Amino acid sequence: MNTSRVVILGAAALAAGAAAFLARGLLGGGTEKVKAAPPPPPTTSEVLVAADAIQAGAPLLPGSVRWQVWPKGSVDSSFITHADAPDVDHLVSGVVAREPIAAGEPLTESKIVHADAAGFMAAEVTPGMRAVSIGISTESGAGGFILPNDRVDVLVTGQVSDTPRRFGTKTILSDVRVLAVDQTYKEDKDQKVVLAKTATLELAPKQAELVEMAQAAGTLTLTLRALGDSGLQDKSAAGSGQTDAGPMYIIRYGVVRPAGEQRE
């Protein structure tokens, strides 16, 4: 075998080896690649959110909120978390929404108000209505049995005649909502007696004006309505601030004057 043939055979062997090595690399052979480790799962926290849309002034209930998994890095300091307040029943007790809250929106202290906090009454009042307090006694407040969210009629009693001296009573407002009642208790022969001082009513602006005039004309009394007793006629009168009893008159020194008329 001559030298040129040996060189050719050697070159062919080297070329075949290189081709085999290249083919093995293309087919996945060779050195095993190092796999990247999966990233660690994100740290999460449970945030209290609205289960459904909550209107401003609506009371919060356990069913109106829920816990939502939230990335811990995105949890704002104002959010209410499960780690800080795990007891939902205690958390929503006596709490109302200060402003509308969308479904799935996190609850914050600025969006809710507690019963013992300033601004609670403002959150309880229906938009467009006014909270008006009137002085009452146990006798003029249904014996102390009137409670918040009850519906009442407002009566005024005053003198209608000097000679002979006569008094009259009429209903000036019907089916109005009681927002709050200032009640205290005292012990009387081993019994608790309710002492009511003021009642706060939810009234339309014109109704509020009528109540103020009525307080100048006589004594106001609240009569408690039965649950579910809400007539269409009563609602019409309550909305207008007037009743079928007609206008109110104030008698001074035997002279009859319409309520609100300026004295000369």
C-alpha positions as CSV (number, residue, x, y, z in Angstrom):
1,M,0.0,0.0,0.0
2,N,1.5,3.3,-1.1
3,T,1.7,6.4,0.9
4,S,-1.0,8.4,-1.0
5,R,-3.6,5.7,-0.4
6,V,-2.9,5.7,3.4
7,V,-3.3,9.5,3.5
8,I,-6.7,9.3,1.6
9,L,-8.0,6.5,3.9
10,G,-6.9,8.5,7.0
11,A,-8.7,11.6,5.8
12,A,-11.8,9.7,5.0
13,A,-11.8,8.2,8.5
14,L,-11.4,11.6,10.1
15,A,-14.3,13.0,8.0
16,A,-16.5,10.0,8.9
17,G,-15.8,10.6,12.6
18,A,-16.6,14.3,12.4
19,A,-19.8,13.5,10.6
20,A,-20.8,11.0,13.2
21,F,-20.0,13.4,16.1
22,L,-22.0,16.2,14.4
23,A,-25.0,13.9,13.8
24,R,-25.0,12.8,17.4
25,G,-25.1,16.4,18.6
26,L,-28.0,17.2,16.3
27,L,-30.0,14.2,17.5
28,G,-29.7,15.2,21.2
29,G,-26.7,13.2,22.1
30,G,-23.6,14.5,23.7
31,T,-23.4,16.4,27.0
32,E,-26.7,16.8,28.9
33,K,-27.9,20.4,29.2
34,V,-28.4,21.8,32.6
35,K,-32.1,22.6,33.3
36,A,-33.0,26.0,34.9
37,A,-34.7,25.7,38.3
38,P,-38.4,26.9,38.3
39,P,-39.0,30.2,40.1
40,P,-40.4,30.1,43.6
41,P,-44.1,30.6,43.9
42,P,-45.1,34.2,44.7
43,T,-45.9,35.0,48.3
44,T,-49.6,35.8,48.8
45,S,-51.9,37.2,51.4
46,E,-55.7,37.1,51.9
47,V,-57.4,40.5,51.5
48,L,-61.0,41.4,52.5
49,V,-63.0,42.4,49.4
50,A,-66.6,43.1,48.6
51,A,-68.4,39.9,47.4
52,D,-70.9,42.1,45.5
53,A,-71.4,45.8,44.9
54,I,-72.1,47.7,48.1
55,Q,-73.9,51.0,48.1
56,A,-73.0,53.9,50.3
57,G,-74.7,53.7,53.6
58,A,-75.5,50.0,53.3
59,P,-74.6,47.9,56.4
60,L,-71.9,45.3,56.0
61,L,-72.8,41.7,56.5
62,P,-70.7,38.5,56.6
63,G,-72.1,37.5,53.3
64,S,-71.4,40.8,51.6
65,V,-67.6,40.4,51.9
66,R,-65.1,37.6,51.2
67,W,-61.4,36.8,51.5
68,Q,-59.4,37.1,48.2
69,V,-55.9,35.8,47.5
70,W,-53.7,38.8,46.7
71,P,-50.0,39.1,45.8
72,K,-48.3,40.1,49.0
73,G,-46.1,42.6,47.2
74,S,-49.3,44.4,46.0
75,V,-51.1,44.5,49.4
76,D,-51.5,48.2,50.4
77,S,-51.1,49.1,54.0
78,S,-54.8,50.3,54.1
79,F,-56.1,46.9,53.1
80,I,-57.8,44.6,55.7
81,T,-56.0,41.3,55.7
82,H,-56.9,37.9,57.2
83,A,-53.7,37.9,59.2
84,D,-54.7,41.2,61.0
85,A,-58.5,40.5,61.3
86,P,-59.5,36.9,60.9
87,D,-62.9,37.2,62.5
88,V,-65.2,38.5,59.7
89,D,-68.4,38.5,61.9
90,H,-66.7,40.8,64.4
91,L,-65.1,42.9,61.7
92,V,-68.4,43.9,60.0
93,S,-70.5,44.2,63.1
94,G,-72.0,47.7,63.3
95,V,-70.1,48.8,60.1
96,V,-71.6,50.6,57.1
97,A,-70.1,51.6,53.8
98,R,-69.0,55.3,53.7
99,E,-68.9,55.2,49.9
100,P,-69.8,52.8,47.0
101,I,-67.6,49.7,46.9
102,A,-67.4,47.7,43.7
103,A,-67.5,43.9,43.7
104,G,-64.0,42.5,44.2
105,E,-62.7,45.8,45.5
106,P,-60.6,45.6,48.7
107,L,-62.1,47.2,51.8
108,T,-60.2,49.9,53.6
109,E,-60.8,51.9,56.7
110,S,-61.5,55.0,54.6
111,K,-64.3,53.2,52.8
112,I,-66.2,52.0,55.9
113,V,-67.3,53.6,59.1
114,H,-67.9,52.0,62.5
115,A,-71.0,52.7,64.7
116,D,-68.9,54.3,67.4
117,A,-67.0,56.6,65.0
118,A,-67.6,60.1,63.8
119,G,-69.4,60.2,60.5
120,F,-71.5,57.1,61.2
121,M,-74.8,59.0,61.2
122,A,-73.9,60.7,57.9
123,A,-73.3,57.3,56.4
124,E,-76.7,56.1,57.6
125,V,-78.7,58.9,56.1
126,T,-80.1,58.2,52.6
127,P,-78.7,60.5,49.9
128,G,-81.0,63.6,49.6
129,M,-82.4,63.2,53.0
130,R,-81.6,65.0,56.3
131,A,-81.2,63.8,59.9
132,V,-83.3,65.9,62.3
133,S,-83.5,65.5,66.0
134,I,-86.5,66.3,68.1
135,G,-87.0,66.3,71.8
136,I,-89.3,63.5,73.1
137,S,-90.2,62.0,76.4
138,T,-91.0,58.4,77.3
139,E,-94.7,59.2,77.0
140,S,-94.4,61.0,73.6
141,G,-92.1,58.3,72.2
142,A,-94.4,55.2,72.5
143,G,-93.2,54.4,76.0
144,G,-89.6,54.0,74.9
145,F,-90.3,51.2,72.5
146,I,-89.3,53.1,69.4
147,L,-85.9,51.9,68.1
148,P,-83.6,52.8,65.2
149,N,-85.1,51.8,61.7
150,D,-88.6,51.8,63.1
151,R,-91.3,53.7,61.1
152,V,-93.3,56.4,62.9
153,D,-95.9,59.1,62.4
154,V,-95.2,62.6,63.7
155,L,-98.1,64.3,65.5
156,V,-98.3,67.9,66.8
157,T,-100.5,68.9,69.7
158,G,-101.2,72.6,70.4
159,Q,-103.8,75.0,71.6
160,V,-106.4,75.9,68.9
161,S,-108.7,78.2,70.9
162,D,-108.5,80.6,73.8
163,T,-112.2,81.0,74.7
164,P,-113.0,78.3,75.4
165,R,-109.5,77.0,75.8
166,R,-109.1,74.0,73.4
167,F,-106.3,71.8,72.1
168,G,-106.0,69.9,68.9
169,T,-103.8,67.1,67.5
170,K,-103.0,66.3,64.0
171,T,-100.6,64.1,62.0
172,I,-98.1,66.2,60.1
173,L,-95.8,63.4,58.8
174,S,-96.4,59.8,58.1
175,D,-94.1,56.7,57.7
176,V,-90.8,58.3,58.5
177,R,-87.7,56.4,59.4
178,V,-86.1,56.6,62.8
179,L,-82.3,56.9,62.6
180,A,-81.4,56.9,66.3
181,V,-83.0,57.3,69.7
182,D,-81.1,58.7,72.7
183,Q,-82.2,56.4,75.5
184,T,-81.0,56.0,79.1
185,Y,-82.2,53.7,81.9
186,K,-82.8,54.1,85.5
187,E,-83.7,51.6,88.3
188,D,-87.2,52.0,89.7
189,K,-88.3,49.3,92.2
190,D,-86.0,46.7,90.8
191,Q,-87.1,47.5,87.3
192,K,-85.4,49.3,84.4
193,V,-87.3,52.3,83.2
194,V,-86.5,53.7,79.7
195,L,-85.9,57.4,79.6
196,A,-85.9,58.8,76.0
197,K,-84.6,62.3,75.4
198,T,-84.3,62.8,71.7
199,A,-85.2,60.9,68.5
200,T,-83.4,61.5,65.2
201,L,-85.6,61.2,62.1
202,E,-84.7,60.8,58.5
203,L,-86.6,63.6,56.6
204,A,-86.7,65.3,53.3
205,P,-85.7,69.0,53.4
206,K,-89.3,70.3,53.3
207,Q,-90.2,67.8,56.0
208,A,-87.4,69.1,58.2
209,E,-88.8,72.6,57.8
210,L,-92.3,71.5,58.7
211,V,-91.0,69.7,61.9
212,E,-89.2,72.9,63.0
213,M,-92.4,74.9,62.6
214,A,-94.4,72.3,64.4
215,Q,-92.0,72.4,67.4
216,A,-92.7,76.1,67.7
217,A,-96.5,75.5,67.5
218,G,-96.8,72.7,70.1
219,T,-95.6,69.4,71.4
220,L,-94.5,66.7,69.0
221,T,-95.4,63.0,69.6
222,L,-94.2,59.9,67.7
223,T,-96.6,57.0,67.1
224,L,-95.0,53.7,66.2
225,R,-96.2,52.0,63.0
226,A,-96.5,48.2,62.6
227,L,-93.9,46.4,60.7
228,G,-94.7,46.4,57.0
229,D,-97.4,49.1,57.5
230,S,-96.5,51.5,54.7
231,G,-99.4,52.9,52.6
232,L,-99.1,54.6,49.3
233,Q,-101.1,57.6,50.6
234,D,-98.7,57.9,53.6
235,K,-95.7,57.8,51.3
236,S,-97.2,60.6,49.1
237,A,-97.8,62.8,52.1
238,A,-94.3,62.1,53.5
239,G,-92.7,63.0,50.3
240,S,-94.4,66.3,49.9
241,G,-94.0,67.3,53.6
242,Q,-97.8,67.9,53.9
243,T,-100.7,65.8,55.0
244,D,-104.5,65.8,54.5
245,A,-104.9,67.7,57.7
246,G,-104.2,70.9,55.9
247,P,-101.9,73.8,56.8
248,M,-100.7,74.4,60.3
249,Y,-101.7,77.5,62.3
250,I,-100.1,79.1,65.3
251,I,-102.4,81.0,67.7
252,R,-100.8,83.9,69.6
253,Y,-102.9,86.1,71.8
254,G,-106.1,84.8,70.2
255,V,-104.9,85.7,66.7
256,V,-104.7,82.8,64.2
257,R,-101.6,83.0,62.0
258,P,-100.4,80.4,59.4
259,A,-97.2,78.7,60.5
260,G,-94.2,80.5,59.2
261,E,-95.9,83.9,58.8
262,Q,-93.8,86.8,60.1
263,R,-95.2,88.8,62.9
264,E,-95.6,92.5,62.3
